[in-house]
Amino acid sequence: MNSEKRYMPQDMSGKYCLVTGANSGIGKEISLELLKTDAHVTMLCRDPGRGKDALEEIRSRSGNASVDLIIADLASQKQIRAAARDYLSRYEKLHVLVNNAGIVMDKRVLTEDGVEMTFAVNYLACFLLTNLLIGILKNSSPARVVNLSSMTHRAASLDFDNLQGEKGYNRDASYAQSKLADILFTYELGRRLGGTGVTVNCVCPGGVYSTLWEDSSKIVNVFFKLFMKGPEEGARLPVYLACSPEVEGISCRYFQTRQHLKFQRVNPRGTITRSSTETYKTNVAEKLWAISEKLTGLSSDGDIKGLK
């Protein structure tokens, strides 16, 4: 425990943090650990009941009452815009944005915006919400964006002719592609924000069992529960990136923990490593950005249509 404390700040009082997918799993544990540093935490959750229960739980466990809740379904661009407005109406600062929310879909399902669900929630919501909050992040600098990704991105490449499973949907391939898109977005956003004081990094927390896998087959679900790390351990590296002074000023990097099973010791600092070759192709990142602008209504000058 002492070795972990050495890498964590003693005080985050006066700092404002927003965590998506915060009512369970890694998101809830990230919110809890940030509260323990005396930061103010806003939990962005889809379900009002589960969100309220999680808020009350971590408020009690942390002893810090400085936590609140915003309700939004990240599959809905309308609700993402409303969530951004809600945050901006409450606060003038945002020092840490953790894009954690994610899903796994066995079948191809379209959102109300006509976007494939996995791509919409795991990637496009991250793209839209972050861009909506760029102004307040810049005004709060130094500030940090931490995007949750996965080692599965290494098995993927972006197929722009089948980006949303239009020609054939596969659960694992769709998930991996969405996590690849998250890393491409991380690097491209980091490049665009160079010199602003806002850093952008992505993190693979290792194999973590969470509610993400509850809809998997019974055999797979039992295996994950028995052998994968719990969300408490999975939250350590994202929290380290969110507030450790050791990574101040570091941007456009991929952090990964080498420990994947729950019986292995976890290094809270993880390690900076190279992501897949595909993630460093700036032409791919720029093409993805342009497509994402069209799918979200984000214009080239950064204004969101319908937000004003």
KERO-608722 format. One line per 5 residues: for each residue x, y, z of C-alpha. Coordinates in Angstrom, 3 decimals. Each point is the difference from the previous one (the first is absolute). Example, Ala and Ser with C-alpha at 12.3 -4.5 7.8 and 13.67 -1.06 7.14 Angstrom:
BEGIN
12.300 -4.500 7.800; 1.370 3.440 -0.660
//
This chain:
BEGIN
0.000 0.000 0.000; 2.810 2.439 0.813; 1.550 -0.499 -3.447; -3.337 0.882 -1.614; -0.444 3.165 2.061
3.381 1.225 -1.123; -1.312 0.343 -3.548; -3.292 1.663 0.866; -0.617 3.650 0.823; -0.836 0.732 3.606
-2.556 2.667 -0.835; -2.250 0.672 -3.008; -2.196 2.515 1.796; -1.289 2.665 -2.343; 0.241 -2.349 -3.000
-3.091 -0.984 -1.987; -0.322 -3.432 -1.615; -2.599 -1.592 -2.273; -0.187 -3.789 -0.386; -2.278 -1.765 -2.494
-1.491 -3.417 0.611; 0.412 0.666 3.707; -2.827 -1.981 1.579; 1.846 -3.346 0.004; 3.251 -1.808 -0.732
3.172 1.950 -0.703; -1.881 3.285 -0.371; -1.381 -0.177 3.518; 3.402 -0.907 1.450; 1.712 2.820 -1.902
-2.567 2.421 1.403; 0.575 -1.357 3.510; 3.788 0.311 -0.190; -0.217 3.537 -1.370; -2.331 0.926 2.848
2.567 -1.342 2.449; 2.459 2.611 -1.303; -2.535 2.723 0.946; -0.872 0.762 -3.622; -3.534 0.933 -0.977
-1.452 -2.796 -2.163; -2.930 0.058 -2.391; -1.233 -3.463 -0.918; -1.591 -0.322 -3.430; -2.342 -3.000 0.055
-2.746 -1.399 -2.196; -2.371 -1.355 2.648; -1.321 2.452 2.645; -0.605 -2.650 2.665; 3.331 -1.772 -0.359
1.767 3.326 -0.310; -1.505 1.298 3.235; 0.836 -3.236 1.825; 3.612 0.141 -1.221; 0.311 3.662 0.993
-1.222 -0.675 3.514; 2.300 -3.015 0.318; 3.194 1.773 -1.007; -0.920 3.086 1.994; -0.222 -2.220 3.075
3.132 -2.025 -0.796; 2.149 3.053 -0.750; -1.261 2.307 2.719; -0.150 2.735 -2.652; -3.414 1.503 -0.769
1.308 1.973 -2.989; -1.580 -2.208 -2.660; -2.987 0.435 -2.259; -1.781 -1.712 -2.847; -0.913 0.697 -3.617
-2.342 -2.432 -1.750; 0.553 -0.689 -3.697; -0.187 -2.962 -2.347; 3.187 0.221 -2.057; -1.730 -1.809 -2.852
-1.972 3.218 -0.552; 1.759 3.032 -1.440; -2.874 2.162 1.217; 0.602 -1.178 3.572; 3.775 0.468 -0.333
-0.598 3.621 -1.014; -2.392 0.449 2.913; 2.578 -1.479 2.379; 2.650 2.419 -1.249; -2.374 2.934 0.457
-0.841 -1.240 3.477; 3.640 -0.158 1.041; 0.813 3.399 -1.486; -2.979 1.553 1.789; 1.231 -1.309 3.365
3.746 0.513 -0.150; 2.642 2.289 -1.429; 2.864 -2.494 0.224; 0.790 -3.519 -1.190; 3.468 -1.325 0.781
-0.469 -3.704 -0.729; -2.281 -1.725 -2.505; 0.002 -3.805 0.130; -1.771 -1.619 -2.959; -0.645 -3.430 1.474
-3.464 -1.097 -1.161; -0.136 -2.998 -2.303; -2.195 -2.862 -1.156; 0.187 -3.337 -1.793; -2.866 -0.880 -2.354
-0.654 -3.534 -1.238; -2.195 1.241 -2.839; 0.061 3.028 -2.258; -2.334 2.643 1.423; -0.417 3.572 -1.186
-0.362 2.999 2.299; -2.688 2.648 -0.388; 2.563 1.896 -2.103; 0.338 -2.952 -2.392; 3.503 -0.933 1.200
1.103 -3.519 0.910; -0.175 -0.261 3.798; 3.543 -1.192 0.823; 1.603 2.632 -2.217; -2.364 2.657 1.363
0.529 -0.623 3.726; 3.615 -1.164 0.118; 1.422 2.565 -2.396; -2.351 2.622 -1.434; -1.342 1.047 3.407
3.585 0.536 1.158; 0.712 2.090 -3.098; -3.113 2.150 0.364; 0.046 0.547 3.774; 3.691 0.884 0.048
-0.378 2.494 -2.833; -2.969 1.592 1.744; 2.164 0.524 3.084; 3.215 1.114 -1.718; -0.591 3.650 0.886
-0.349 -0.566 3.727; 2.944 -2.410 0.007; 2.204 2.646 -1.628; -1.190 2.634 2.457; 0.850 -2.349 2.878
3.488 -0.931 -1.200; 2.001 -1.826 0.994; -2.704 -2.567 -0.664; -0.073 -3.647 -1.032; -2.107 -2.265 -2.186
0.311 -3.725 0.709; -1.590 -2.407 -2.491; -0.526 -3.656 0.901; 1.059 -2.364 -2.754; 0.903 -3.681 -0.240
2.777 -2.303 -1.129; -2.547 -1.458 -2.436; 0.660 2.988 -2.280; 3.118 -1.823 -1.211; -2.149 -2.490 -1.885
-1.918 2.708 -1.845; 0.372 2.328 -2.933; -2.500 2.618 -1.089; -2.120 -1.159 -2.910; -1.623 3.217 -1.170
-2.297 -2.016 -2.279; -1.288 -1.985 2.972; 0.581 2.412 2.865; -3.380 -0.691 1.568; -0.412 -3.630 -0.986
-2.084 0.911 -3.026; 1.381 -2.893 -2.035; 0.312 -2.463 2.841; -0.013 0.302 3.769; 2.260 -1.861 2.412
-0.120 0.763 3.722; 3.706 -0.376 0.750; 1.135 1.743 -3.180; -2.397 2.887 0.626; 1.226 0.438 3.575
3.665 -0.133 -1.045; -0.577 2.509 -2.799; -1.724 2.426 2.383; 2.986 -0.174 2.348; 2.374 0.577 -2.903
-2.054 3.068 -0.899; 0.361 1.259 3.588; 3.794 -0.083 -0.289; 0.039 1.673 -3.419; -2.222 2.725 1.462
2.251 0.340 3.062; 3.104 0.625 -2.089; -1.725 2.325 -2.465; -1.622 2.043 2.761; 3.317 0.193 1.837
1.672 1.335 -3.129; -2.718 2.609 -0.462; 0.258 1.089 3.640; 3.764 0.333 0.025; 1.086 3.055 1.983
-3.393 0.534 1.669; 0.854 -1.664 3.293; -2.532 -2.778 -0.600; 1.530 -3.474 -0.235; -1.722 -3.019 -1.527
0.996 -3.586 0.723; -1.568 -3.426 -0.306; 0.255 -2.982 2.281; -0.566 -3.743 -0.109; -0.673 -1.061 3.607
0.593 -3.690 -0.793; -2.491 -2.811 0.231; -2.692 1.288 2.351; -3.265 -1.691 0.849; -2.861 2.482 0.043
-3.656 0.305 -0.948; 1.217 0.335 -3.595; 0.142 -3.804 -0.175; -3.214 -0.892 1.807; -1.816 -0.705 -3.251
2.693 -2.417 -1.209; -0.580 -3.752 -0.004; -0.155 -1.673 3.406; 3.307 -1.823 -0.499; 1.834 3.146 -1.102
-1.561 2.003 2.814; 1.059 -2.536 2.653; 3.569 -0.093 -1.395; 0.261 3.790 0.098; -1.299 0.139 3.572
2.463 -2.637 1.194; 3.171 1.192 -1.677; -0.247 3.630 -1.052; 0.853 2.959 2.215; -2.723 1.852 1.823
-0.953 3.606 -0.798; 1.884 1.259 3.071; 3.299 -1.113 -1.503; -1.059 1.054 -3.486; -0.589 3.564 1.202
3.531 0.549 1.300; 1.712 0.842 -3.280; -2.760 2.341 -1.292; 0.055 1.848 3.339; 3.786 0.248 -0.183
-0.308 1.624 -3.442; -2.758 2.294 1.233; 1.896 1.567 2.863; 3.583 -1.151 0.545; 2.644 2.749 -0.282
2.287 -2.556 -1.681; -1.949 0.301 -3.267; -0.401 3.780 0.013; 0.487 1.263 -3.557; 0.085 -3.470 -1.578
-2.413 -0.326 -2.913; -0.861 -2.250 -2.957; 1.143 -3.144 1.796; -1.392 -3.489 0.480; 0.308 -1.412 3.506
-0.529 -3.657 0.762; 0.273 -2.143 3.085; 1.873 -3.241 -0.495; -2.099 -1.753 2.612; -3.224 -1.505 -1.313
-1.010 -2.674 2.504; -1.232 0.728 3.499; 2.655 -2.100 1.723; 2.809 2.067 -1.536; 1.449 3.054 1.698
-1.131 3.267 -1.582; 2.354 2.905 -0.552; -2.158 3.130 0.418; 2.263 1.910 -2.409; -0.276 -2.460 -2.859
2.334 0.650 -2.901; 0.112 2.153 -3.113; 0.088 -2.289 -3.003; -0.610 0.189 -3.727; -3.503 -0.652 -1.191
-0.600 -1.726 -3.324; 1.583 1.321 -3.200; -3.433 1.050 -1.259; -0.401 2.531 2.829; 2.935 2.102 -1.208
-1.351 0.523 -3.529; -0.942 3.665 -0.012; -1.880 -0.308 -3.296; -2.249 -2.659 1.555; -0.531 2.165 3.105
-0.888 3.048 -2.113; -2.452 -2.007 -2.109; -1.626 -1.421 3.125; -0.261 3.511 1.467; -1.719 1.314 -3.134
-2.499 -2.879 0.019; -0.624 0.531 3.707; -0.700 3.695 -0.603; -2.691 -0.907 -2.503; -1.545 -2.689 2.191
-0.228 2.356 2.993; -0.661 3.320 -1.723; 3.345 1.358 1.138; 1.067 2.653 -2.499; 3.591 0.560 -1.016
0.325 3.076 2.210; -1.003 -1.994 3.090; -3.536 1.321 0.436; -2.721 -2.522 0.685; -3.136 0.411 -2.095
-2.991 0.317 2.250; 2.048 0.595 3.151; -0.407 3.757 0.091
//
